[in-house]
Amino acid sequence: MFRVALILFKHTLRADVLPECPTLYETMERLRHIPPEYMQEEFIVREVIIGGNAHKTSMTAVWDLGMMGYQLV
């Protein structure tokens, strides 16, 4: 469920949308009215699979480079 919440946040509160949400009220309204295409099971499952693989790949790259940390994008 946590991954699903992260996916919904990621796609609902994109960088191009955040300037339209200057306060908590606008942000909560945006989260209350998530676009229907993001609520489809196929979309969520695809994002969980893709997101999980992307995370493993990026962490492997960080580990291979010998870096001490990573930054969420």
Rosetta blueprint (number, residue, H / E / L):
1 M L
2 F H
3 R H
4 V H
5 A H
6 L H
7 I H
8 L H
9 F H
10 K H
11 H H
12 T H
13 L L
14 R L
15 A L
16 D L
17 V L
18 L H
19 P H
20 E H
21 C L
22 P L
23 T L
24 L H
25 Y H
26 E H
27 T H
28 M H
29 E H
30 R H
31 L H
32 R H
33 H L
34 I L
35 P L
36 P H
37 E H
38 Y H
39 M H
40 Q L
41 E H
42 E H
43 F H
44 I H
45 V H
46 R H
47 E H
48 V H
49 I H
50 I H
51 G H
52 G H
53 N H
54 A H
55 H H
56 K H
57 T H
58 S H
59 M H
60 T H
61 A H
62 V H
63 W H
64 D H
65 L H
66 G L
67 M L
68 M L
69 G L
70 Y L
71 Q L
72 L L
73 V L
